[in-house]
Amino acid sequence: MTLPNRRSLIPALLFGLAGIESCTEPPDRLATLTQPERLAELEVAIPALMDSGEVTGLAMAVVNDSAIVWSRGFGVRSVDTGEPVDESSVFEAASLSKPVFAYAVLQLVDQRVIDLDTPIAEYYDHEDIAYDERHRLITPRMVLTHSTGLPNWRPRGGRLTIDFEPGSEFSYSGEGFGYLQRAIMHITDEPLQELMDRLVFEPLGMTSSSYIWDDRFEANLALPHNSDGELTRKGRPGPDRGHAAATLHTSASDFARFMIALMNGTGLRDSVAVAMLTPQIEVDSGVTWGLGIGLQENESGRGFWHWGDNAGYKAYTLTYPDRGVGMIWFTNSDNGHAILEGLLAETVGGEHRAVVWLDYEQYDAPTRRTREAVWRTIEEQGLEAGIAAYHELKASHPPDAFNEYVLNTLGYRLLRSDRVDQAIEIFKLNVEEYPDASNPYDSLGEAYMVAGEVELAIENYEKSLELNPENTNAVRMLERMRAQQGG
């Protein structure tokens, strides 16, 4: 029951856990996507969603029947300058880099430069995993289907490991793409960018796309913003820093040209084009993976999709090749995926098992509303009032409005703004709330480390590692702090 004498702790308009009424989209919503009236509706609906999710800028393109039929920009490229996003603005594509690279690899398969099922070690022996004999089992097909056994990314400064028998299961891996990239560059004797220019960007007319930094991008670059809407640092990968898994820079219009190429099988033999969009490995209920790209089945048919998630940039693409319709959007905000479900509802409608599998917190999620209510109370009335508001909400609202990430995210928000003592108090509360979870102790350890409280940092990292022996971050932090202590 809500405590009447403490209601003032929570601004009344900040918290509405009842949520928004859901509605069932008609199954033919996709068929009407390209109609002028529907596209006009998007120009109203998208800014409203962006406001709800606190998304800084967004560019979207819609394709139909092998043509870009609509492309728009919304919001701004930078909160500092207020310059608007347009359909030609350049974003980091994050993991949308992967299907573009996969398309180039499959052209090399067509040309018999590389074979999908020949172990990569026969082309290039990667010294980082040569210590594990299982690396000789890894093939290009396993890379493209995320079944190499390699992690998504190795721990910073840590060893690259093979975590299961290659080919036995799905486990998303950027490291796998990096391995295949090394092999391809060795075989062709071409830098990544030259290879991609030759096989993809020039043939498809993708004039604003590159895996390395191009000074031309500066004039229309969408800069990254964090979840608080603040401008953050933009990396500019040099000539030797392009990565097949993550560093593609592109525009909505350019990426739409790539989607059209995949729909039509452009540049690939028919059998290879079909194989790329045919399930190769199961991921989750209704979700499979083709050769370098995700696949999902729903009432609209089989669609190919992928998502991107870099710091300050989020992206999503979905295309139904049998219907000839698809879309791509990029955002320059850490909140970009908070409106993922809303954007899909406004565009293609229907159910999306891929989104269920991704499991991003949405802007109207009860947990997000809890976090924002507590945060704004802290901002307006101080930390003590914020903690009191949290306890009040916990006593009066459903359990689905609370999980360990509510407080953890608040703690990091405080840590980013150099309010270290306040962050420690929030992380301590999270440890009290979730004493059997590893992550709260890891976060509290980090805050103590920032505060210079090394012994307390070590104590919490050790507890985190006890609860989760696979916490490589805790291992690395403990090694670093013990080395600094000289023991």
GUMI-882052 format. One line per 8 residues: number of its first residue (from 1); their letters; for each residue x, y, z of C-alpha. Coordinates in steps of 0.05 Angstrom, whole numbers, plus 5000, padded with zeros to 4 digits. Example, Ala and Ser with C-alpha at 12.3 -4.5 7.8 and 13.67 -1.06 7.14 Angstrom:
! residues 2
1) as) 5246/4910/5156 ~ 5273/4979/5143
//
This chain:
! residues 487
1) mtlpnrrs) 5000/5000/5000 ~ 5027/5069/4982 ~ 5047/5111/5043 ~ 5006/5176/5040 ~ 5057/5217/5078 ~ 5112/5201/5028 ~ 5075/5209/4962 ~ 5110/5275/4950
9) lipallfg) 5174/5236/4939 ~ 5150/5214/4870 ~ 5128/5265/4818 ~ 5058/5242/4799 ~ 5067/5245/4725 ~ 5132/5206/4723 ~ 5105/5138/4740 ~ 5048/5100/4706
17) lagiesct) 5059/5026/4714 ~ 4992/5010/4684 ~ 5026/5017/4617 ~ 4996/5029/4548 ~ 4939/4987/4523 ~ 4962/4937/4472 ~ 4928/4928/4406 ~ 4931/4872/4355
25) eppdrlat) 4957/4893/4288 ~ 4921/4866/4227 ~ 4962/4811/4192 ~ 4964/4851/4127 ~ 4996/4913/4159 ~ 5061/4899/4121 ~ 5023/4901/4055 ~ 5002/4973/4067
33) ltqperla) 5070/4998/4092 ~ 5089/5031/4027 ~ 5023/5067/4016 ~ 5029/5143/4018 ~ 4980/5151/4076 ~ 5018/5100/4118 ~ 5084/5134/4104 ~ 5054/5201/4123
41) elevaipa) 5031/5170/4189 ~ 5103/5149/4203 ~ 5125/5221/4199 ~ 5081/5235/4259 ~ 5089/5169/4297 ~ 5165/5165/4295 ~ 5178/5233/4329 ~ 5127/5214/4383
49) lmdsgevt) 5162/5148/4396 ~ 5230/5184/4398 ~ 5203/5232/4450 ~ 5176/5175/4492 ~ 5241/5137/4489 ~ 5287/5198/4493 ~ 5321/5181/4427 ~ 5365/5236/4399
57) glamavvn) 5364/5223/4324 ~ 5339/5171/4276 ~ 5343/5157/4201 ~ 5297/5106/4167 ~ 5288/5080/4097 ~ 5234/5035/4068 ~ 5243/4992/4006 ~ 5191/4961/3961
65) dsaivwsr) 5198/4924/3895 ~ 5273/4936/3890 ~ 5269/5011/3903 ~ 5275/5059/3961 ~ 5204/5087/3966 ~ 5213/5129/4029 ~ 5271/5155/4070 ~ 5271/5207/4125
73) gfgvrsvd) 5312/5235/4182 ~ 5285/5256/4250 ~ 5316/5291/4309 ~ 5387/5317/4311 ~ 5457/5294/4295 ~ 5484/5329/4357 ~ 5450/5360/4417 ~ 5505/5412/4418
81) tgepvdes) 5494/5438/4348 ~ 5421/5420/4336 ~ 5438/5400/4264 ~ 5382/5355/4237 ~ 5388/5282/4216 ~ 5370/5268/4144 ~ 5367/5205/4102 ~ 5440/5214/4082
89) svfeaasl) 5467/5223/4152 ~ 5523/5174/4169 ~ 5517/5129/4230 ~ 5557/5073/4260 ~ 5522/5010/4236 ~ 5551/4968/4293 ~ 5534/4894/4281 ~ 5499/4909/4215
97) skpvfaya) 5572/4907/4192 ~ 5568/4831/4195 ~ 5516/4815/4141 ~ 5551/4863/4093 ~ 5617/4828/4104 ~ 5582/4760/4098 ~ 5556/4781/4029 ~ 5627/4795/4007
105) vlqlvdqr) 5651/4728/4034 ~ 5596/4691/3996 ~ 5620/4725/3932 ~ 5689/4697/3946 ~ 5656/4629/3956 ~ 5624/4636/3888 ~ 5692/4652/3859 ~ 5722/4591/3894
113) vidldtpi) 5771/4635/3931 ~ 5748/4604/3996 ~ 5704/4544/4013 ~ 5649/4549/4066 ~ 5666/4481/4097 ~ 5741/4480/4094 ~ 5773/4495/4161 ~ 5797/4567/4164
121) aeyydhed) 5863/4542/4193 ~ 5880/4513/4125 ~ 5880/4584/4098 ~ 5905/4622/4158 ~ 5928/4595/4226 ~ 5906/4646/4278 ~ 5959/4651/4332 ~ 5910/4674/4385
129) iayderhr) 5874/4606/4385 ~ 5929/4561/4359 ~ 5939/4533/4429 ~ 5871/4499/4425 ~ 5868/4442/4374 ~ 5794/4453/4365 ~ 5809/4516/4325 ~ 5824/4469/4266
137) litprmvl) 5750/4451/4264 ~ 5725/4522/4253 ~ 5699/4536/4183 ~ 5673/4599/4147 ~ 5603/4570/4152 ~ 5610/4566/4228 ~ 5632/4639/4230 ~ 5572/4661/4189
145) thstglpn) 5524/4620/4232 ~ 5556/4640/4298 ~ 5574/4569/4318 ~ 5650/4574/4324 ~ 5653/4567/4400 ~ 5688/4635/4404 ~ 5660/4688/4451 ~ 5628/4752/4426
153) wrprggrl) 5690/4790/4449 ~ 5750/4767/4488 ~ 5762/4802/4555 ~ 5804/4865/4547 ~ 5876/4843/4554 ~ 5853/4770/4562 ~ 5862/4707/4522 ~ 5815/4687/4465
161) tidfepgs) 5781/4622/4483 ~ 5740/4568/4448 ~ 5683/4556/4495 ~ 5649/4495/4463 ~ 5658/4445/4407 ~ 5657/4485/4342 ~ 5593/4474/4302 ~ 5553/4445/4360
169) efsysgeg) 5510/4505/4379 ~ 5494/4579/4366 ~ 5532/4632/4405 ~ 5537/4701/4376 ~ 5610/4720/4362 ~ 5644/4782/4336 ~ 5710/4748/4347 ~ 5691/4695/4296
177) fgylqrai) 5681/4749/4243 ~ 5749/4779/4262 ~ 5781/4711/4251 ~ 5749/4702/4183 ~ 5768/4774/4165 ~ 5841/4758/4179 ~ 5838/4696/4135 ~ 5804/4733/4078
185) mhitdepl) 5854/4790/4080 ~ 5910/4738/4079 ~ 5881/4700/4020 ~ 5864/4761/3977 ~ 5923/4804/4000 ~ 5874/4862/4005 ~ 5858/4908/4064 ~ 5786/4902/4088
193) qelmdrlv) 5764/4968/4060 ~ 5792/4955/3990 ~ 5759/4888/3989 ~ 5691/4916/4010 ~ 5697/4974/3960 ~ 5710/4924/3904 ~ 5657/4872/3921 ~ 5602/4912/3955
201) feplgmts) 5603/4987/3959 ~ 5622/5005/3888 ~ 5577/4953/3853 ~ 5517/4972/3896 ~ 5528/5047/3894 ~ 5539/5053/3969 ~ 5578/5118/3965 ~ 5571/5135/4039
209) ssyiwddr) 5596/5069/4068 ~ 5663/5049/4097 ~ 5693/5004/4150 ~ 5746/5056/4164 ~ 5740/5130/4177 ~ 5729/5175/4116 ~ 5736/5250/4127 ~ 5677/5260/4080
217) feanlalp) 5631/5234/4135 ~ 5645/5292/4181 ~ 5598/5340/4145 ~ 5536/5297/4158 ~ 5556/5253/4216 ~ 5506/5232/4270 ~ 5546/5236/4334 ~ 5534/5186/4392
225) hnsdgelt) 5493/5203/4454 ~ 5486/5165/4520 ~ 5422/5146/4555 ~ 5419/5215/4588 ~ 5420/5248/4520 ~ 5491/5274/4528 ~ 5541/5276/4471 ~ 5596/5223/4478
233) rkgrpgpd) 5663/5209/4445 ~ 5662/5186/4373 ~ 5715/5137/4351 ~ 5743/5143/4280 ~ 5775/5076/4260 ~ 5841/5085/4223 ~ 5863/5047/4161 ~ 5885/4986/4202
241) rghaaatl) 5827/4987/4251 ~ 5769/4967/4207 ~ 5732/4906/4235 ~ 5684/4863/4196 ~ 5639/4855/4257 ~ 5629/4925/4281 ~ 5660/4986/4246 ~ 5616/4998/4185
249) htsasdfa) 5595/5070/4177 ~ 5536/5081/4130 ~ 5471/5117/4117 ~ 5399/5092/4116 ~ 5396/5101/4041 ~ 5461/5064/4029 ~ 5441/5005/4073 ~ 5374/5002/4038
257) rfmialmn) 5412/4989/3973 ~ 5446/4930/4007 ~ 5378/4903/4029 ~ 5353/4906/3958 ~ 5415/4868/3935 ~ 5401/4812/3985 ~ 5327/4809/3965 ~ 5347/4801/3892
265) gtglrdsv) 5408/4757/3903 ~ 5450/4808/3865 ~ 5522/4788/3855 ~ 5512/4716/3879 ~ 5498/4650/3845 ~ 5426/4630/3856 ~ 5444/4571/3901 ~ 5488/4615/3945
273) avamltpq) 5437/4671/3948 ~ 5384/4621/3970 ~ 5430/4590/4021 ~ 5445/4657/4053 ~ 5371/4666/4070 ~ 5358/4593/4088 ~ 5360/4570/4161 ~ 5427/4539/4178
281) ievdsgvt) 5423/4535/4253 ~ 5368/4544/4306 ~ 5374/4603/4354 ~ 5308/4606/4391 ~ 5235/4592/4380 ~ 5218/4621/4312 ~ 5289/4649/4303 ~ 5344/4617/4261
289) wglgiglq) 5408/4641/4228 ~ 5425/4640/4154 ~ 5495/4654/4127 ~ 5512/4719/4162 ~ 5442/4743/4178 ~ 5384/4728/4224 ~ 5318/4697/4200 ~ 5249/4697/4232
297) enesgrgf) 5182/4667/4214 ~ 5116/4700/4228 ~ 5049/4714/4194 ~ 5084/4757/4142 ~ 5130/4700/4120 ~ 5204/4691/4129 ~ 5242/4755/4141 ~ 5316/4769/4145
305) whwgdnag) 5338/4815/4201 ~ 5396/4840/4241 ~ 5408/4889/4297 ~ 5466/4935/4315 ~ 5488/4957/4384 ~ 5549/5001/4394 ~ 5557/5053/4448 ~ 5515/5112/4427
313) ykaytlty) 5488/5077/4365 ~ 5431/5027/4356 ~ 5404/4999/4290 ~ 5354/4949/4263 ~ 5336/4921/4195 ~ 5280/4874/4173 ~ 5262/4852/4103 ~ 5211/4802/4075
321) pdrgvgmi) 5242/4782/4008 ~ 5180/4744/3984 ~ 5139/4807/3996 ~ 5192/4853/3968 ~ 5186/4900/4028 ~ 5238/4919/4080 ~ 5263/4975/4125 ~ 5325/4999/4160
329) wftnsdng) 5334/5049/4216 ~ 5394/5078/4252 ~ 5395/5118/4316 ~ 5450/5158/4350 ~ 5426/5144/4421 ~ 5438/5091/4473 ~ 5362/5091/4481 ~ 5352/5071/4408
337) hailegll) 5328/5000/4422 ~ 5278/5025/4474 ~ 5231/5041/4417 ~ 5245/4978/4377 ~ 5178/4946/4390 ~ 5142/5011/4377 ~ 5176/5022/4311 ~ 5160/4952/4288
345) aetvggeh) 5087/4961/4309 ~ 5082/5026/4270 ~ 5115/4997/4207 ~ 5105/4923/4194 ~ 5063/4901/4253 ~ 5056/4829/4275 ~ 5096/4786/4323 ~ 5171/4786/4323
353) ravvwldy) 5206/4728/4356 ~ 5273/4760/4343 ~ 5254/4819/4387 ~ 5232/4772/4442 ~ 5300/4737/4437 ~ 5338/4804/4439 ~ 5299/4824/4501 ~ 5315/4899/4502
361) eqydaptr) 5279/4939/4555 ~ 5226/4983/4521 ~ 5211/5055/4538 ~ 5145/5037/4570 ~ 5171/4977/4610 ~ 5154/4978/4684 ~ 5228/4971/4702 ~ 5245/5033/4662
369) rtreavwr) 5189/5073/4694 ~ 5214/5052/4763 ~ 5285/5074/4746 ~ 5263/5141/4717 ~ 5219/5156/4777 ~ 5275/5142/4826 ~ 5326/5180/4783 ~ 5283/5242/4778
377) tieeqgle) 5270/5240/4853 ~ 5345/5237/4865 ~ 5355/5296/4818 ~ 5301/5338/4850 ~ 5303/5318/4923 ~ 5369/5282/4935 ~ 5395/5212/4944 ~ 5360/5197/5010
385) agiaayhe) 5293/5215/4980 ~ 5308/5173/4918 ~ 5323/5112/4960 ~ 5260/5124/5000 ~ 5221/5129/4935 ~ 5250/5063/4912 ~ 5226/5028/4976 ~ 5157/5060/4970
393) lkashppd) 5150/5036/4898 ~ 5175/4966/4917 ~ 5121/4961/4970 ~ 5064/4985/4926 ~ 5077/4962/4855 ~ 5081/4895/4819 ~ 5145/4853/4820 ~ 5155/4861/4745
401) afneyvln) 5174/4934/4757 ~ 5238/4912/4793 ~ 5301/4874/4776 ~ 5375/4881/4792 ~ 5386/4925/4731 ~ 5340/4980/4756 ~ 5388/5001/4811 ~ 5450/4979/4773
409) tlgyrllr) 5435/5026/4716 ~ 5421/5083/4765 ~ 5488/5070/4799 ~ 5526/5075/4733 ~ 5488/5138/4716 ~ 5514/5169/4780 ~ 5583/5141/4768 ~ 5586/5171/4698
417) sdrvdqai) 5570/5239/4728 ~ 5626/5233/4780 ~ 5578/5225/4838 ~ 5618/5166/4864 ~ 5594/5166/4936 ~ 5521/5166/4913 ~ 5535/5111/4863 ~ 5565/5069/4920
425) eifklnve) 5502/5077/4961 ~ 5458/5055/4903 ~ 5502/4995/4888 ~ 5502/4976/4963 ~ 5426/4978/4961 ~ 5427/4933/4899 ~ 5471/4883/4936 ~ 5421/4883/4994
433) eypdasnp) 5363/4873/4946 ~ 5397/4818/4904 ~ 5448/4784/4950 ~ 5452/4721/4907 ~ 5466/4758/4841 ~ 5538/4766/4818 ~ 5531/4831/4778 ~ 5512/4878/4836
441) ydslgeay) 5576/4859/4873 ~ 5617/4869/4810 ~ 5588/4939/4801 ~ 5598/4957/4874 ~ 5670/4933/4868 ~ 5680/4980/4809 ~ 5652/5039/4846 ~ 5697/5025/4906
449) mvagevel) 5756/5020/4858 ~ 5740/5088/4828 ~ 5735/5116/4899 ~ 5804/5088/4916 ~ 5776/5039/4967 ~ 5817/4980/4942 ~ 5804/4931/4998 ~ 5729/4940/4992
457) aienyeks) 5734/4934/4917 ~ 5772/4869/4923 ~ 5722/4842/4973 ~ 5663/4855/4926 ~ 5697/4829/4864 ~ 5714/4765/4902 ~ 5641/4757/4922 ~ 5619/4769/4851
465) lelnpent) 5668/4716/4827 ~ 5645/4667/4880 ~ 5573/4674/4855 ~ 5595/4670/4782 ~ 5662/4636/4770 ~ 5657/4655/4696 ~ 5659/4730/4711 ~ 5721/4746/4671
473) navrmler) 5715/4820/4688 ~ 5722/4805/4762 ~ 5783/4761/4748 ~ 5816/4816/4709 ~ 5801/4870/4760 ~ 5826/4828/4817 ~ 5891/4813/4781 ~ 5901/4887/4767
481) mraqqgg) 5888/4910/4838 ~ 5930/4855/4869 ~ 5987/4871/4822 ~ 5982/4944/4844 ~ 5985/4922/4917 ~ 6047/4881/4901 ~ 6016/4815/4920
//
